[in-house]
Amino acid sequence: MTKYLISFPSEAMALTEEELQMASVDAHAVIEEAKAAGVYVFGGGINEAVDPVLVSGDGSISPEIYAGSRLNGGFAVLEVPTRAQAVEWARKIAVACRCGQELREFMYDPAS
């Protein structure tokens, strides 16, 4: 089976506080559905209150991350047999979150 990343940037969720609460309930319901189906691997939201750092190849740490690199918002990693199934899960998450979701496929790694 193939692993897929379903994600959205935080600015995509332009919701009122009431809408955000409803979206949270609905999104958690979809995640519970994915867990029950045995396709959920991992997911969560990026803590944007904590600045990212770059740990270089020599082990040094810098607040300067890669140019153009940006990861915020939320994501889920699911493992399903087909891309069509991944698209369907992304659709469910998009409806629940009330915002579009990006879908990316992980390359096969025999060690994982």
Secondary structure, DSSP 8 states (H G I E B T S, - for coil): -EEEEEEE-GGG----HHHHHHHHHHHHHHHHHHHHTT-EEEEEE--TTS---EE-TTS-EES---TT----SEEEEEEES-HHHHHHHHHHHHHHHTS--EEEE----TT-
